[in-house]
Amino acid sequence: MILPAAIPIFPLPNVVLFPNVFLPLHIFEPRYRSMVRDALDTDRIIGMVLLQPGREADDAERPAVYPIGCAGLITHSEPVGDGRFNIVLRGLEKFRIVGEQPGHAYRTARIDALAEPGADLDRAAMAQSRQRLEVLLASAVHHRGIERKLPSNVSDYDLVNALAQYVALEPIERQALLECDGIMPRCRALIELLEMKMLLSPGTATWAGMH
């Protein structure tokens, strides 16, 4: 799916979306209710971006965000009263913000789509890295007495992106993973993060939902 030249953006302080990963959201603020309604009436695309910590006071209406985000497609929407929505986004593609444009209560950004390299992926190195991820995750969940195996039928790209989004990490760590130029650099960076967390505090590098 080709991203449009301008998309609505949804800045949050603790959420990073990755391509091909699903993200449930509850939309309650009036301007973002309007954003969802407009998206549902058009191409259903919303760009997720991370707020820069400590920069909220720079501009109360338009606080600073990281320039790299991920566009998502609304695959499910449910009105839940008072104009609020529960929605599910599926990550589509990374983008870089090149500017913002007025015209709506919510923020709209001009963007460049960022295709990720993958054609020259070293399959042997990727298989080795995937195996290392499996070992790290198995070790993490073992400390909690939980049996969890990584699905073997999921592609390397989808698996690494899902782990980057769902493993318990700090938002800035997720942002750094999103900004990696391709799945192999992201996989290696994720392994380094998990190894560091296991070294500092065994058992803490686990799925976000287990905290």
N, C-alpha and C positions, 0 to 999 in steps of 0.2 A: 504494500500500500504506500503510495507516494504521499508524503506529508505536504500540507499546504504551506504557503510562504509565511503565513501568520496564524498563530493558534492561541487560544486562551491558556493562561498558565495558572497553576494552583500551587502557591508556595506554602510549604509546611516545614516546621522546625525539626521533624524527626522521621520523615518518610522519603525514601528513595525508591523509584520504580526502575525495574530492569526489563529489557526486551523479552517477550514471550512469557512473562510472569504475571499472575493475576493479583490484583490489589483491591480489597473491599474498602470502601470509604463511606462514612456518614456525612452528608452535606447539610449543614444547618445555618451557616452564616448567610444573610440575605444576598450579598453580592455573588456568592458562589452557588446559591440556588438559581440565580439568574444565569450564571455561567452554564450550569448543567442543562437548564431548559433550552438555552440557545444551542448548546452542543447537540442535544437530542433532536432539535429541529433541523440540524445541518449534517455535518459529517461525523458527529459523535466523538470527536477527538479533543482531548485535554492534555496539556503538557504539565507533567509533575516536575517541580524544581524544589531544591532544598534551600531554606533560608540560611544565610550566613550568620553563625552565632555571634552575639555581641554587637550586631549591626542593626538591630531592630529600631533603635532610637534615631538612626540616621534620617529616616523618612517614615513617619508613622503610617502613611498610606501605601507606600511602595518600598518596604524595607529591602535591603540588598539580598540578592539570591546568587547562588552559584550559576555560572553561565552555561554549564552542561546539565541537561535534563533528559527526560525520556517521555516521549509522547505515548499516550494510552488511548485505547478505543473503549468506549462504554459498551460492554457486552451485556450488561444487565442493569436495569434501573427499576426502582420501586419507590413510589411516593409514600411517605409515612406520616402525613398530616402536617398542618401548619406550613406547607411549602417545602418541608425537608425531604431529602432523598437518601435512600441507600443505593449505592451504585457499585459495580465491579468494573475495574479497568483491566484490560490486557495490554501489557507493554508492547509497543510497536517498534520504535526506533529512537536512538539517541538524537539529540539536536543541540546546537549551540545558539544561544540568544545573541542576536546582532543588534537588537534595539527593541524598544517598546513603542506602542502606538496608543493614543487615547481613543475614546469613543464608547467605552463601556464602564460600568461600575467596577467590574473585575479587570484584572490585568491581561493585556494581550501583547504577545511578543512576536517580532519578526525573527525568523529562525533559518538556520541552515541545517539540513538533515546530515547526520554523521553515520555513514555506513561503516560497519566494522569489518576489518579484513578477516578472512577465514579460509580463502582458497588454498593458501600455502601452508595450512596447518600441518605441523609435524605429528602424524598420527601416533607414532611410537612414544613421543614425549608426552602427548596428551593422555595416552592410555596409562602411562606411568604416573602422571599427575592425578588422574582420576582415582587410581588405586591409593595414592597417598591421601586424598580427600576421604576416601572410604575408611581408611585406618584412623584418621583424626576424628571423624564423626563417630565411629564405633567406640573409640576410647572415651569421647566426651559423654555419650549417652550411657556407657557402661557405669560411670560414676553415679548415675541416677537409677540404675537398675532397670533401664528401659531397652527393649530390643527394637532397633530401627535400622533397616538396611536401605541403602540407596538403590532406587529402581534401575535395573540393568537395561531396560528398554527405552530410557530417556536419553536423548542426544547429549553429547558433551556440552554443547552450547546452552541448551535449556537447563541442564543440571547445574552448571556453574552459576548461571544467572539466578536460579531458584535458591541455591545455597547463599549467594551473596545477599539476597533479599530476606531470607527467612532465618538464617543463623543469627544468633544474638550478637550484634555488633553495634558500635556507636554510629550515629548518623554520618559523622564525618568520615568514618571508615568505609561505610557503604558508598558515600560520594566518591571517595578515592577509587574504589573498585569500579564504579560506573565509568569513571573517566579513563580507565585503562583502555588502550587502543587495541582491542581484540580479545578473544576469549582466552588465548594462552597466557598473555600477561595478566588478565584478570584471575585466572586460575592460580597462577603462581603467587600473586599478591594475596589471594584468599588463603592459600596454604600458609604463607608467612604469618598472616594475622592469627590463624588458628593455632599454629605452633607457638607463637608468642603468648597467646592466652592460656594455652595448656601448660606452658612453662611457668607462667606467673601464678596461675591458680587452676590446677587440674580440675576438670569437670565443669568449668564455666563456659567453655566454648561449645555451645549447644544450640538447639533450635529456639528461636525467640519465643515461641509458644510455650516453652517449658519453664520459663521464668515465673 
